[in-house]
Structure formats: C-alpha cells, structure tokens
Amino acid sequence: MDKNLRGADLRYAILRGADLRYAILIGADLRYAILIGADLTGAKMWGADLEGANLYGADLEGANLYGAYLEDANLEGANLKGANLSRANLSGANLKGANLSRANLSGAN
C-alpha cells in the first residue's frame, strides 16, 4: 500500500487497525475517521484535520502532528509518546489514559 496520502480526502474513512506506520498524511482530511487501534508510528501529519476522529488506542509514537486540528477527537488510550503536537488544536479532545510522555505540546490549544 502506498503510504503517501498527502492532502487525501479520508473523511469518515474506516481505518480500524490500519498499518499507517510512517505514512505521509500532511494536510489530509480525516474528519470523523475511525482509526481505532491504527498504527501511525512516525506518521507525518502536519496540518491534518482530525476533527471528531476516533483514535482510541491508536499508536502515534513519534508522529508529527504539528498544527493538526484534533478538536473533539477521541485519543483515549492512544500512545502519543514523543509525538509532536506543537500548535495543534486539542480543544475538546478526549486524552483520558493517553501516553503523552516526551510529547511536544508547545503552543497547543
């Protein structure tokens, strides 16, 4: 599978458990996508729109979410260890039980 999904329209996509390790999702539209348990380790997601997306238990270790829009996203139990969330909009996001160790949250909302 080609993992270059830069600017892709994936609104409402069902990507449960998908292998998206090191995928390029820069500027992708993932609003309300189902990414439960997806592996997004090291993914490049600068400026991606993940409004209302369900990332329950997803692995985002080392992912770059600089400036991503995560308003009302479900990140419960997600692994965000070492992820770059600087300047991301996390307003209303569910981060219950998420691993945020070494995550960069500078300038995040």
C-alpha positions as CSV (number, residue, x, y, z in Angstrom):
1,M,0.0,0.0,0.0
2,D,1.3,3.4,-1.0
3,K,1.5,5.4,2.3
4,N,1.8,8.8,0.6
5,L,-1.7,10.2,1.3
6,R,-0.7,13.9,1.4
7,G,-3.9,16.0,1.2
8,A,-6.1,12.9,0.8
9,D,-9.9,13.2,1.5
10,L,-10.5,10.5,4.1
11,R,-13.5,11.9,5.8
12,Y,-15.5,9.2,7.6
13,A,-13.0,6.5,6.4
14,I,-12.9,3.3,8.4
15,L,-9.2,2.6,9.0
16,R,-9.6,0.4,12.2
17,G,-6.2,-1.3,12.9
18,A,-4.7,0.1,9.7
19,D,-0.9,-0.1,9.3
20,L,0.0,3.5,8.5
21,R,3.5,3.5,10.0
22,Y,5.5,6.4,8.6
23,A,2.6,7.4,6.3
24,I,2.6,10.9,4.8
25,L,-0.8,12.4,5.8
26,I,0.3,16.1,5.5
27,G,-2.8,18.2,5.2
28,A,-5.1,15.1,4.9
29,D,-8.8,15.4,5.8
30,L,-9.5,12.7,8.3
31,R,-12.6,14.3,9.9
32,Y,-14.7,11.7,11.7
33,A,-12.5,8.9,10.5
34,I,-12.4,5.6,12.5
35,L,-8.7,4.9,13.4
36,I,-9.3,2.7,16.4
37,G,-6.1,0.8,17.1
38,A,-4.4,2.1,14.0
39,D,-0.6,2.1,13.8
40,L,0.5,5.7,12.9
41,T,4.0,5.4,14.4
42,G,6.2,8.1,12.9
43,A,3.4,9.4,10.6
44,K,3.8,12.9,9.1
45,M,0.5,14.6,9.8
46,W,1.3,18.3,9.7
47,G,-1.9,20.3,9.4
48,A,-4.1,17.3,9.1
49,D,-7.8,17.7,10.0
50,L,-8.8,15.1,12.5
51,E,-11.8,16.8,13.9
52,G,-14.0,14.2,15.7
53,A,-11.8,11.3,14.6
54,N,-11.8,8.2,16.7
55,L,-8.2,7.3,17.5
56,Y,-9.0,5.1,20.6
57,G,-5.9,3.0,21.4
58,A,-4.0,4.2,18.3
59,D,-0.2,4.2,18.2
60,L,1.1,7.7,17.3
61,E,4.5,7.3,18.9
62,G,6.9,9.8,17.3
63,A,4.2,11.1,14.9
64,N,4.4,14.7,13.7
65,L,1.0,16.4,14.3
66,Y,2.4,19.9,14.1
67,G,-0.6,22.3,13.7
68,A,-3.1,19.4,13.4
69,Y,-6.7,20.0,14.1
70,L,-7.9,17.5,16.7
71,E,-10.9,19.2,18.1
72,D,-13.3,16.7,19.7
73,A,-11.1,13.8,18.6
74,N,-11.1,10.7,20.8
75,L,-7.5,9.9,21.8
76,E,-8.4,7.8,24.8
77,G,-5.6,5.3,25.5
78,A,-3.6,6.5,22.5
79,N,0.2,6.3,22.5
80,L,1.5,9.8,21.8
81,K,4.9,9.1,23.3
82,G,7.4,11.6,21.7
83,A,4.7,12.9,19.3
84,N,5.0,16.5,18.1
85,L,1.7,18.2,18.9
86,S,3.0,21.7,18.9
87,R,0.5,24.3,17.7
88,A,-2.2,21.5,17.5
89,N,-5.8,22.3,18.3
90,L,-6.8,19.8,21.0
91,S,-9.9,21.6,22.1
92,G,-12.5,19.2,23.5
93,A,-10.2,16.2,22.7
94,N,-10.5,13.1,24.9
95,L,-7.0,12.3,26.2
96,K,-8.0,10.0,29.0
97,G,-5.3,7.4,29.6
98,A,-3.2,8.7,26.6
99,N,0.5,8.3,26.9
100,L,1.9,11.9,26.5
101,S,5.4,11.2,27.8
102,R,8.0,13.3,25.9
103,A,5.3,14.7,23.6
104,N,5.8,18.3,22.4
105,L,2.8,20.3,23.4
106,S,4.3,23.8,22.9
107,G,1.7,26.3,21.6
108,A,-1.0,23.6,21.6
109,N,-4.6,24.7,22.3
